Amino acid sequence: RATNNMTRGLIEAVVMTETGPLRLLNTHLEYSHPEIRAAQVEAIRRIHAEACARTVTPRNDSWGTYKFTPSATSAILMGDFNMKPDDPLLTRLAAPFEDGAPAFRDAWGIVHGS
């Protein structure tokens, strides 16, 4: 069935902080189509797990596109998730990873105890 969905994306940047590299991820998830939004959540989880894996098995430093660039297991995921607080997809987004990658934690819940 046709919906009013639109192409969405995820932007990732690594910033160097006093404590080391930090990955910043910003997204705007699908509003109109829950199945597409679920696929986007899985893609974010896969991207995070892959970035964490790169910290365990870093690349050789070389030239050009093979030049080493820092990565980190520390990440902040932000954006418009287009979900209500009780949406099961938020639970999935914050679920533990089987490979040991650190799970996303909800800053609002940490600060406000919810």
C-alpha positions as CSV (number, residue, x, y, z in Angstrom):
1,R,0.0,0.0,0.0
2,A,1.3,3.5,-0.8
3,T,2.1,5.8,2.1
4,N,3.5,9.3,2.5
5,N,6.9,8.1,3.4
6,M,10.1,9.8,2.3
7,T,13.8,9.0,2.1
8,R,15.5,9.3,5.4
9,G,19.1,9.0,6.5
10,L,21.7,8.9,9.2
11,I,24.6,11.3,9.5
12,E,27.7,10.2,11.5
13,A,30.6,12.4,12.5
14,V,33.5,11.6,14.8
15,V,34.7,14.4,17.0
16,M,37.8,14.4,19.1
17,T,37.2,15.2,22.8
18,E,39.5,15.4,25.8
19,T,38.6,11.8,26.6
20,G,39.0,10.5,23.0
21,P,36.9,10.2,19.9
22,L,33.1,10.4,20.2
23,R,30.7,9.4,17.4
24,L,27.7,11.7,16.8
25,L,24.8,10.2,14.9
26,N,21.8,12.2,13.8
27,T,18.7,10.8,12.1
28,H,15.1,11.5,11.2
29,L,13.1,8.3,11.2
30,E,10.1,7.6,9.1
31,Y,6.8,8.8,10.5
32,S,4.1,7.3,8.3
33,H,5.2,3.7,7.8
34,P,6.1,1.6,10.9
35,E,7.7,-1.2,8.9
36,I,10.1,1.3,7.3
37,R,10.9,2.8,10.7
38,A,11.6,-0.7,12.1
39,A,14.0,-1.3,9.2
40,Q,15.7,2.0,10.0
41,V,16.1,1.1,13.7
42,E,17.8,-2.2,12.6
43,A,20.1,-0.3,10.2
44,I,21.1,2.1,13.0
45,R,21.9,-0.8,15.3
46,R,23.9,-2.5,12.5
47,I,25.9,0.7,11.9
48,H,26.7,1.1,15.6
49,A,27.8,-2.5,15.9
50,E,30.0,-2.2,12.9
51,A,31.6,1.0,14.2
52,C,32.3,-0.7,17.6
53,A,33.8,-3.7,15.8
54,R,36.2,-1.4,14.0
55,T,37.6,-0.3,17.4
56,V,38.5,-4.0,18.1
57,T,40.0,-4.6,14.7
58,P,41.4,-1.3,13.6
59,R,42.6,-0.7,10.1
60,N,46.3,-0.3,9.1
61,D,47.3,3.3,8.6
62,S,47.9,3.9,5.0
63,W,47.4,6.6,2.4
64,G,44.4,8.1,0.6
65,T,41.1,6.5,1.4
66,Y,42.9,3.9,3.5
67,K,44.3,6.5,5.9
68,F,43.3,5.6,9.5
69,T,40.4,7.6,10.8
70,P,39.4,7.3,14.5
71,S,36.3,5.5,15.5
72,A,34.8,4.9,19.0
73,T,32.3,2.8,20.9
74,S,31.1,6.0,22.6
75,A,28.3,7.4,20.6
76,I,25.4,9.9,20.9
77,L,22.3,9.1,18.8
78,M,20.0,12.0,18.4
79,G,17.3,13.2,16.1
80,D,13.6,12.9,15.4
81,F,12.7,9.3,16.1
82,N,9.0,9.8,15.3
83,M,8.0,7.5,18.1
84,K,6.0,7.8,21.3
85,P,7.9,6.9,24.6
86,D,6.1,3.5,24.9
87,D,6.9,2.5,21.3
88,P,8.5,-1.0,21.2
89,L,10.9,0.2,18.6
90,L,12.5,2.5,21.3
91,T,13.0,-0.6,23.4
92,R,14.6,-2.4,20.4
93,L,16.8,0.6,19.7
94,A,18.2,0.4,23.2
95,A,18.4,-3.4,23.4
96,P,21.7,-5.0,24.3
97,F,24.0,-6.2,21.4
98,E,25.0,-9.8,21.2
99,D,28.5,-8.9,20.2
100,G,29.1,-6.7,23.3
101,A,28.8,-3.3,21.6
102,P,27.5,-0.8,24.2
103,A,23.7,-0.4,24.0
104,F,22.2,3.0,23.5
105,R,20.7,4.6,26.6
106,D,18.0,7.1,26.8
107,A,19.4,10.4,28.2
108,W,15.9,11.7,29.0
109,G,15.2,8.6,31.2
110,I,18.5,8.8,32.9
111,V,18.1,12.5,33.8
112,H,14.4,12.4,34.6
113,G,14.2,8.8,36.1
114,S,11.7,7.5,33.6
